């Protein structure tokens, strides 16, 4: 039974594509998969994810099966006195497997540029809806007041509880007070580092109402794990009345809101 | 120079004189040795010890991710204030130091330091490195690094905890993080010493490979291991100065408040921070300008060694030798212009992101060419399932996964979602652990007979391979789908988020697998040390391989060869038709080959 070793190792390498595909096939049904997307641009990102998954999946299965087949077939114990085939290469094959992946990769690179530009380069021409200032370990929010301008005395200041209108273009002005942070909205397929000294615009548009996590995705210190916020999308009328209510609460509890950038004592 | 020494030649065969090596004391043989093989083994033993430390740090990280805030068994009492519970700042220190140890004290020195040192002179037919004293210094410069990194665990505030990337201002301001005190200073010093050591090594490797090849060893007769080491050395030499400069700038920021990386008007922990005038993104550019090429420094030598091992145990020539060389060079060249893909979400100009996206996509091409050529090498072979071969085959199988998952992150729009999630953690562990570490094991089992004159036990080697293979996939493959949920890396406890609260059982599974993965290395450790003294004695060429190193005694003495090797052919002449034996060594003279051919035709 000299072949037994070859069979065993062959099957082990066959398990890689089998279990690999199985893991990805089962993942959505056990809810270990892309979280629900509620943004307009997220569809493009998810579609691209699935496209690359299919493409790499085919290459993964094909190459792993080939490797398995060669291990299975060319086991020395099964080849007896026969010598290995003396081949030093093939110019044709080299050309084929250079040009085909090169063309595929180049296509992929060009194909996705549009999606990237939509999320990061085609900034809507509007004043910021809200300013998000990251700080160890919370998200400080500032809404422009009735005058529509940030940095005036009627600004509304809140922490971690981001409310936004649904079905509207949102422009967030992202800043950091201390170290690097990253503004990560899993359900909106948004991620952008907040960098001290920089004002970075972030825009998106939600398609349905609901409340979702805000996660910090860039290491910001010992409390990184607890830098949690919530983003809630509501209808425009609800949003307006929420703003009015919150502003009234602020006026009642905190008559002179401190302008951002000064020392905070707590 | 006023005197010129005329080259001494022995009349007849123009064979250069081999200077006899002086008799050495114990200290100069085993400790302050200038012999490349001893230095290589010193690197090997040191890095294996750090590999164990890095592995244990990883287990502690996994413990916290799987069961946050629960008492750490056994060792918990050593570091916890009360009970055995881990503090969040301790957790950030753990993953920072796990990565630091694994990258700077294990992977880079084990590839270039241990195998580069041991193999380069042997495989090119030289009696030692070009600069033996420099080589010895290269090893001893690792010790200040060992001490700096090791001691940093015990200083006030603990070791560095700003992530292995040490992004300022978190790493430069003590108010931002307790690890940004002495811990970070020692981290930067340690990094500098590792850099000096690497630089001494790479200068030496380049010189040796260019100048000291045996007669007949043309560049295109070099084994892939040597090509990979050569190109890696070039990468090191060109990229390292940037990291060293950046390290000193960060050190200056911390010691002299220069503010290279600190912006104006920051308020850290309710106090106005630093003088300002700098840019945090500058550090990221400088750091990744080195650390992305370093990613290839961490895999190219393994790729080279795996190519040699695959051909030997498939008994076949390497498929496409020249394309393999060109693709290593291609990876190295492109490797210098892709660093920005670490910064897609950093606030860097998104238009610049597009440029980096295109170059990053294209770097997948040489990797694909290499993979296809490895498959071509196995195809039609006569595979011997030695432990070394199994590790080499698994390198190919796992590198396919690590290579393909990279395409997701290269696609900038998809990267928006998976950046800094477990998807990237899966990706680089498939490349660095399932790739490089498996390649290193393949190399250890393969060259062990040359190092110690004895072979390792094959049965226990296969047990070690099987368990490592199963557990590594259990640990790391699941990270892909965790990343698909957006599960962020570096969080001490993510389960209070609605999006991630249901992922604890999966993380517990991964931690069990990680424990198994570390535990089964006991099999390796026992096999390694037992075989060193009691393993079956290996001859000069136990695997019937072709390289020059297999013509030297096992283990080779100081000065390596007991004859002058002369090279007549490339390193991959296996199963040559018309030749009776199934391999022609690089030193087999053509008339021997012809005679053998004639004998078979007879």
Interface residues (C-beta under 8 A of the other chain):
Chain A: X5 X6 X9 X12 X13 X16 X19 X20 X23 X24 X27 X31 X32 X33 X34 X35 X44 X45 X48 X49 X52 X53 X55 X56 X59 X60 X63 X64 X66 X67 X70 X71 X74 X75 X76 X79 X82 X83 X84 X85 X86 X87 X88 X89 X90 X93 X94 X97 X98 X101 X102 X105 X106 X108 X109 X112 X113 X115 X116 X117 X119 X120 X121 X136 X177 X178 X179 X180 X182 X184 X186 X187 X189 X190 X191 X192 X193 X194 X195 X196 X197 X198 X200 X212 X213 X215 X216 X217 X218 X219 X220 X221 X222 X223 X224 X225 X226 X228 X261 X263 X264 X265 X266
Chain B: X87 X88 X89 X92 X161 X162 X163 X167 X169 X170 X173 X176 X177 X178 X262 X263 X264 X265 X266 X267 X268 X269 X270 X271 X272 X273 X276 X279 X280 X281 X314 X315 X316 X317 X318 X319 X320 X321 X322 X323 X345 X346 X347 X350 X351 X353 X354 X357 X358 X361 X362 X364 X365 X368 X369 X371 X372 X373 X375 X376 X378 X379 X380 X381 X382 X383 X384 X385 X390 X393 X394 X396 X397 X400 X401 X404 X405 X407 X408 X411 X412 X413 X414 X416 X417 X419 X420 X421 X466 X469 X473 X477 X478 X480 X481 X482 X484 X485 X486 X488 X490 X491 X492 X493 X494 X496 X497 X498 X499 X502 X503 X506 X572 X574 X575 X576 X577 X582
